[in-house]
């Protein structure tokens, strides 16, 4: 009996420690190391503080599928950017649109509108890059609005010849649902941006975002259409000898999914695209990683995606440990306390579907979105992943 209990204790504590590390410990370590060890030259510098920034031709690419409701506003936003108009090419790549997206984009002033067969966002972006004239290619979603100086800030990162990829800061704002919205994505995203700031100071970021990013034409590469740029580009840039950086002064906003349940569906879809990148897209191979960056990938990506399985192991081992001690005299053991805490989290998540208290909503957000990697893996293994997808409800 004792060897079995020892094995259960090892499983429980190993799982618990890894969960705490990836969710809390890594963030604290990155913040401390960035403060103590990061070279001053790698600190993000606002464009307004830079001088003699080279003038660079930029092609801004907007991949769109049936975006007639927002494409005119997006073009107006792009053309109002504080960037020399003669150096900016705006391309709208219509991914099999069945509505008036292409016509609306032309009326709104796009320099080039491509009407493509439906192949997914990545295929549309690849086609646009083929037609781009810019030394740099920048990318944005149709529903993301950039601050006026965002492109200048993003371009400023490429003054460093080692930088091959740069992403900006996206802030999620309340969309459809108004005061009834329950999604807590904004809380998570502020935490994520803080992590990226530290990673960028120390080395390179481990993931980007689709709302605001750019690459050099020389560093752009084609990936499998089911593998998005957000995750594929940063670590592959590192493998190719470039840095992938975060520019917090390049800011954009995007509407979030109104409900936590809708956010689960969005993240589940995203994770069905993530697992192919992890398992066969090169992320697991340490070739090209420095030891520090390999630890970042393990801590921020692999363990994060493995968290639902770690939680399941911790809960199962905890139940077994408590059951094996049933009938023993004495005060509650540490395992009784840890089991109570796990059950309390699940109960709070359940209550978050009924009561709109912030602490309950955050618990619900954590539980449901933590489950999304497992759900996305199941979807991918069961029926594969399509290259194309529809916009999440309430984000337009």
N, C-alpha and C positions, 0 to 999 in steps of 0.2 A: 504493500500500500504506500509506503514511504517513497519509493522511487517514482511512482505515478504522481504523487502530490508534488514532488520536486520538479517533475517535468511540467506539470500544470503551472507551478509558480514561475518557472522560467518563461513559459509561453506568455503568461499574463504580464509579467514585468517587462519583458522585451517588447511586447506590443504597446504597452502603456508608455514606455520611455520613448519609443519611436514616434508615437502620436504626439506626445508633448514636445518632442524635438522639432518635428516638421511644422507644427502649428504655432509654437511659441518660442522654443529655444533657438531655432535658426534665426528668427527675426531679431532676437536680442543679440545674438552673436554677430550677425551682419552689421547691425547698427554700431556695435562697439568696435568691430574691426575697421569699418569704414571711417570712424572717427579717429582711430589710432594709427592706421596703416596706409590708408588711401593716399596716393600721390596728389598733391595740390593741383597738378596739371590736369587731373582727371575729374575735378569738380565741375559739374555742369555750369556753364557760364552763359548768362543771358545775352542775347544778341545785342541788346542796347549797351552792353559793357564791352563788346568786341569792336575792334577797329580794323580797317583794311580787309574786310571780309571779301574774298574773291567773288566776282559776279559769275553766277552759274546758271546755265539754262536748266530749267526744271520742267518735267512733264508730270502733271497731276492727273492720276488715273482714277476714275470712279467707275467701278463695276456695278451694273444695275440690272436687276430683273424685276420688271413690272413696278417701276418706281415713279409713275407719272404723278403721284400725289405729292412727292417731295423733291423731284429732280430740279424743278425751276428754282426753288429756294436754295438748293445745294449749289447750283451754278451761280446764283447771285452771291452767295457766300464766298465761293471760290474766286470770283472775279473782283471781289472787294478786298481781297488779301493785300496786305502792305508788302507787295513785291513787284518789281518792275514788270509791267505787262508784256513788254517785248521779250522778256526772258521766261515767260510762263506759257506753257501749252496745256490746255485743259482737254482731256480726252474722256469721253463717256463710252464705255464698252457695254453695249446692251446684250445681255445674256439671254437670248431667246425670248425677248419681250413680246407679249401679246397685246399690250396696251399702247398708249401714246408717249411712252418714255422717250423714244428716239426723236420724235417730232418736237416734244417739249424741250429736250436738251438743245436742239438746233435753234429753236426760237430764243432760248435763254442765253445763247452766246457761246456754246462749246466750240472749241477750235476743230475738233474731230469727233464724229460720232460713228462708232462701229456697230453695225447690226449683225450679230453673230447667231449661229445656231446654239441651242441650249447645251451647254457643256459644263456649267458650274462657274463659280466666281474665279477660281484659279486659272481655268482655261481662258476666261475673258481677260484677265489681267495679263496673261502671257501674250495674247494677241495684241493687246494695247501696247505692251512694251516693244513689240516688234515694230510698231508704227511711231513710237515715241522719238522725239528729236533731242530730248534733254540729256545732259550729262548725268543728272540725277533723276530718278523716277520716284515720285511720291504717290501714296495711295490713301484713299479714304472711302468710307462707306457713304451711301447716298443719304442716310439719315444723320450723319455726323456733321456738326457745324464747327468750324475752326475760328478761333480768335483771330483778329486782323493780323497780328504779328507772328502767328504760329509757323508759317512757312519759313520766314526769315530765321526764326529760332531753330527750326529743324535743319535748315541748310547750314547753319553755323556749326553744327556738330561735325560736318565733313571737312572743316578746316584742318582737322586732325587726319593725316593721311592713312592712319591705321583703322579708321572707322569705315565700315562697309554697310552698316545698318543703324538706323536711329529711329526710335519711336517716341512719340510725345505722350502727354498726360491726357487721358480721357476721363471726364467726370460724368457720371450717370445722373440724370435729372428725372424728376417725376414726369411721367407721360400720362397715358390714358389711365383712368381710375381715380385721378385726383387724390382727395383725402382718403379714399377707400383703398388706395394702394397699400400692399403689405410687404413688397419685396424689400430686402435689406442689403441689396447688392452694393449700395453706396458705402456701407460700413466696410464690407469686404474689400472693395476696390481701393479705398484709402489705405488699408493695410497692405494691399498688394503693391501699390505705388511706392510705399515706403521701402518695401523689400527691393524693388527694382532700383531705387535710388542708391541703396547701399551696394547692390551687386554691380551697378554701373561704375561706381566709384572705385571698387576693388578690382574689377576685371571686365566682365560682360554680363548682360542680362540673360536670363534663361528663357524668356518668352516676351512677346510683344503684344500689340493689339491691332485690330483691323481698322480702327477709326482714324489713326494718324501715324504714319510711318513713312520712311523713305530708304532707298538704297542707291548706291552708285550703279550706273549701267554695267560697269565692269564687275560688280560683285553680285548682280542679280543672277539667279539660276532657276531653272524650271524644276518643279517638284511634281509628284503624282497629284492629279487633280483632286483626289480626296484628302490630301494632306495640306492644310492651310498654312499660309505664311506665318501666322502669329507664333506658332510653335516651331515650325520647320526652319525658319530663317535664322534665328539667333544662334542656336547651337551649331548649325551648319556653317554659318559665317565664321565662328570660332575655329572649326575644323579646317577652314580654308585660309586661316591666317589673319582674318579681320577681327575687329572688335564690334560688338553689338551694344549700343548705348541707349540710355534713357535720358530724354531731354524734358524735364518737368516744366520748363518755361514755354514749351510748344503745347498749347492747350486746345482741347476740343470738348464738345459736349454731345451727349447722345441720350435719347430716351431709354429708360430701362423698362423691362417687362413689368407690368403693374403688380402681378401676384408672385408669391414665393413658388406656387405650384407651376406657374408659367416659367419662372426662372429654372426650376428643375428640368422642365421639358427642353429649354434652350441649352442648358449645360449637358443634359443627356445626349442631345444631338451633337454638341461640340465634342464630347468625349468619344463618340463613335468615330470621329475624325482623328482624335488624339491617339487612340490605341495603335492604329497602324503606324503612326510616326514613332511611337515608343518601341514597338515590337519588331518592326521591319524597316523603319525609316532612318536608322542610324543613331538614335539617341542613346541606346544602351552601349554602343561601342565607345570605349574611352579613347580611342585613337584621335589625336588632335586636341585633346583636353589637357590643360595643366592640372596638377593635383587639386588646386583650389577650385577651379571651375568644375571639375568632376564632382567635388563635394557639394557644390551648389546644385548641380543637376540632380544628384542623389537626394539632397535635402528638400529642395523646392519643387522638384518635378516628380521623381519616381516615388518617394515616400508619400507625397501629397496624393498622387493617384492611387497609391496602395492603401490609403487611410481607411476606406470602408472595410477592407479585408482585415486590417489591423484591429479595428473596432469589433468586428465579429469574433476574432480570435480572443481579444481581451474579455469580451462579455461571456463567451462560452467557457473559457478557462476560469473566470471569476465565479460563475454559477457552479461549476464543478468543485471548486475549492470550498465554497460555502456549504454545498451539499455534503462534502466529505467530512466536514466538521460538525454537522448537525448532531445534537444530543450531548455535545461536550459542555461542561460547566465553565463558567467564567464570563468575563465581559465580552462584548462584541469584538470580533477580530478585525484587523485592518481590511480583510477581504469582504467582510460584511459592510463596512463603510464604503469601500470602492464600488461594490455592487449597488448600494443604495444611491450613490452619485450617478452611476450609469443609468439606472432606472429613472432617477429624477430628470435627467436630460431628456430621455425618451418621453416621459410624461409631459414635460414642459413643451416639447415639440408638438405633441398631440393637442395640448390645450391652446397652442398658438394658432391652431386652425379655427378656434372658436372665440378666444378672447384676444383683443387687439392690444395687449400690453407689450411694450418694446422688448422686455427681457424674454418673453415667450416667443415673440416673432423672431428674435435672433436665434433662439434655440431651435425653432422650426427651420429657419433658413440653414443653420449649420447641419442639422440632421439630414434634410432633404438634399442639399447640394453635395454633402459628403457622400451620399448614396449614388450620386450621378456617375462617378467613374465606373462603378460596378454595373449600373444600368447600361451605360454606353458600351462597355465591353460585351455585355450580353447581346446587345443589338448588333454589334459588329460581327461577333462570332455566329450569330443566328442567321442573319440575312445580308451581311456586308454593309457597305456604306456608299451611298450615292454621292456623286460629285456636286450635285446641286441641292439646294434647300430653299424653303420659303422663309420670308422674314417672320420673326417672332411677333405674335399678336401684341398690339399696343405700342410698338416701337416706331411707328411711322406717324 
